[in-house]
Amino acid sequence: MDDLAGFLRTRRSRVDPSAAGIPIDSRRRVEGLRREEVAHLSGVSVDYYVRLEQGRATQPSEQVLDALARVLGLDETERGHLYRLARQRRHHAKSPSGRPRPELLRVLDLVTDAPAMIMNHRMDVVAGNRLAGLLYGREIPGLNTARHIFLEEAERGLYADWEKCTLDVVGHLRLAAGKYPGDPRLASLVGELAMGSRRFRRLWARADVRARTHGRKAYLHPLVGLLELHQENFALPDESGLELLVLSAAPGSPTEDGLRLLGALGGADHPSVNPPVKGLPAGRS
């Protein structure tokens, strides 16, 4: 799904030569840095760097990776991704099971005023609280948010910042592909999205990576209107590969009122809202 050679090529094409101290003129036709320029700035031979970009050189040293990260201007997330791609031939991380512990499911019951979900590295929602089900207007287990954003056209209007959401989704899946290159279900999802969405294909080809940590998430809910929420991602301290996502509203804000109204509408068994289901049936992950 992902490889070191492709990542190096895309990062090289985005470096401003003048920022790297390389003079440019009107005759230059190369976008970004040339291979020989990356090699020179990194202190490696041109032949070795060419072999890296062709996938013929394996297991570059830590010193080489550090130098490449510096020359290519990688941020912390991209640097970690580069190191994982370089080690793929040495070690394939086992895909996590993605099954939430019962104690973790009980935590969702404690979050009553904000949508909260448990999600795996493939962006499958494996559990959610009541407000999460009301936010999406459907049962939460079985929802894949990447598929929901890219392929379910009727649902696109739910995302007020749809284009930004697509960037975040592709960046996250790129990171997941670097961590779990042998995950067939992740590969299948990427293939499905690529077949069904031109935008996904275009963004995937850019090889951008993004870490999900926190940030603004805006929804245009059909019942209560605009909800401007803040998302916090909590990676769980185990080997499950799961994250807890909580979408909170600022105190006293219109969004807080909107969530309260949404909860009341759901309590009245509004016909357009499906009852939420917390956990996956036995045997699913």
N, C-alpha and C positions, 0 to 999 in steps of 0.2 A: 504493500500500500504506500509506503513511504521509504525514501532511501537518502543516504548521505549525498550522493552525487547530485540528485535533483535539488536538494535543499541548498547546496553550495552554489549551484547555477543561479537560482532565483535570488539568493542574497547578494551575489556578486553584481547582478544586473541593477541593483538598487542603490549601490554606493555612488555618491557624487565624487567623481575623480578629483575635482578641485579641493574638496574637503579632505582628501587623502594626500594632498600635496602634489598632485600630478597636473601639470599644465595642459590645457585643452585648447583646441582651435576649431575653426569652422569645418575643417576636413574630417574631424572625428565622427565616425558613424556608429561606434559601439555604444550601446546603452550600459552605463555603469562602468565597472572595471574590466579590463582584459585579463585573461588567465595569467599571462606573464606578469602583469602588474600585481595581482594578488600574490603570486609566488614570490616576487621580489620583496614586497612589503612584509610578507610572512616569514621570510628567511628560509624558504624551501626551494628546491629546484623546480624549474618549470615542468620538467618531465614528470616529477612526482605529483605536482598539483594537477596536471592534465589527467594522470591516471586516477586521481581521486574523483575528478568530475566525470570520468568515464566508468567509474565503478570497478576499476581494475586494481586499485590499491586498497588494502584492508588494514584495519587496526592502526590508525594513525596514533601517534603518541600524545600524551597529555600536553606536552610543549607545543606540538603542531596545532592541536585543537585550540589551545589558548591563543596562539598567534592568529589563527584564522578568525576566531571570535572577535579579537581586537580589530583586525583589519576590516572585517565585514560590518563592524559596528553593531554587534548583536546585543540585545538587551538580556536580562537575566533569564526570561522565559525561553528565548531563542537559543541562548547558550546551553541551557539544560537539554533542550531538544537536540541540538547538535551533538552533544556527548552521548545521548541515548542512541541516536542513529549510528554513531561511530562504533558503538558496542553491540549492535544488533547481532552481528555474526558470532560474537563471543557468548552472548547470553540472551535468551528470549524469556522475558518475564511471562509467567503463567497468568492467563486471564483470570481475574478474580471471580468468585462465585456470584457476588452481587446480591446475596440474600441477607436482608436485615434481621438483626436479632429481635426477639419479641420485646425485650426491654427498650429497644430503640423505637419500636412502633408505639410503645406507651408514651414516649416523649412527645409524639405528635398530638396526643390528647391534651397535653399541657399548653400547647400553642393554640389559643382560642380566638385571638383578635387579628391574626395575620395568616395568609396562605403559607403553608409549609409542606415541603415534599422531600422525599428521599430519592435520589437519582444515581444511576450508575454511570460508568465511563462512556457508555454508548448513548447516553441521554435518554435512557428508558426510565420513566417514573415508576418506581416499584412500590411506592406507598405515598399517601398524602392525607392531610387532615380535611376537615369539612369545608373550610373556606377555599382550599385549593381546588376541590371538586366544583365548587360554585363559580370560581374564577374561570375555569375552563368549560364549565357547563356540560361536564361529562364525567364518567367514572375515570379516576386517575390511574390506577394500575392498568398497564397496557398502552398508555400514552407514551409515544416517543416524541420529544419536543423538536428534534431535528426534522423528523418526517412531517410533523404538524406544521412547522414553519415553512418548509420548502415545497411540500407536495399537496397539502390540503388547502387548495385555493379558497374554498369557502371560509376557512378559518383565518386567512391572512389579515383580515381587518381587525382581529383581536389585538394585533401588535402595533402600537402607535409608532414605534421606531423599527419598522420591519427591516429596513436595509441594515441598520446597525445590528439587529438580532442575527441576521444571516452571517455577518462578519464574525460575531462571537461564536456562533455554532460551528462554522468551518474551522476557526482557529482552535476551538476545543477538540474537535474530532481529529485534527492534525496532531495535536499533542497526544491524544489517546492512541493514534496509530503508531506513534513513535514509542510509546510505552509498551503496547501490546501488539506487535506486528504479526503475531501468529493467531490473532483472534478471528475466527472465520465469520462470526456474527457481525463483528464490526466491519470487516471487509465487505460482507453482503450489504450492510446498510449503506456504506459509501457508494457501492455500485448502484444500488437502487436510487439514491439521491442524484448521482451523476446521470443516470438514464432519464430521470424524470424532471430535472431542473437545469436549464441552461445557466442560470446564475450560479448554481452550486458548481457546475463544471468550471466556470470561469474563476470563481474564488478558490477552488481546490487547486487549480493550476498555479496560483500565486504562492502556494506553500507557506502562507502566513500561519503563525501559531499564537494562540492567546490563552492565558490562564484565567479560569473563572474564579474570581475572588469576591468582588463586591461591585456595586454600581447601580445606576438608575435603570428601572424597568417600567415602561409605561404601557398600559393596556387600555383599549377602547372597548369597554364591556357593553354588550347590547342592552343590558338592564339598567346599569347605574352610570354609564358614561366613562369619562377619563379617570383612570386610576394611576397616579404617579407614585410608584413604590420604590423602595430601596431593597435590593437583593444582597443578602450575605450568604456566602458559601462556606460551609464548615466541613472540611475533609475529616472523615471519621478515622480515629487512631487505631485502625486494625487493617487486615489484609482484604477487606471486602471490596475495596475500590468504590465505596459509596460516599456520597456527600449529602449533607442536610442543607436544604435551601429554605431560607425564610424571607418572605416579602413583606416588609413592614411599611406603615404609613407614618408620616410625621405627626406628632400629637397636635390636635386642634386643626388639622388640615382638611380640605374638602375630600381628600382621598380617605381619611379616617372615617368621615361621615359616609362615604360611598361603600366602604367595606362593611360598616355597621348595617347599612340598608341592604346590602347584598346578603348578609347573614340573615336578616329578617325575612327577606323574600324567600330564601331557601327554607327557612323554618316554616313558611306558609305553604310548602310543597308546590312552589311555582312550577308549572308544567314544562318549562324549557330547561329546567335544571335537573340533572341526573343525581340520584343519591350517591354520595362518595363511598368508595370501598377502600379500606385501609391497606390490606395486605394482599400479596399475590396468592393465588391458589397453590396448593402444595405441588412441588415439582417444577415451578417456573422460576426463572431468575432474570 
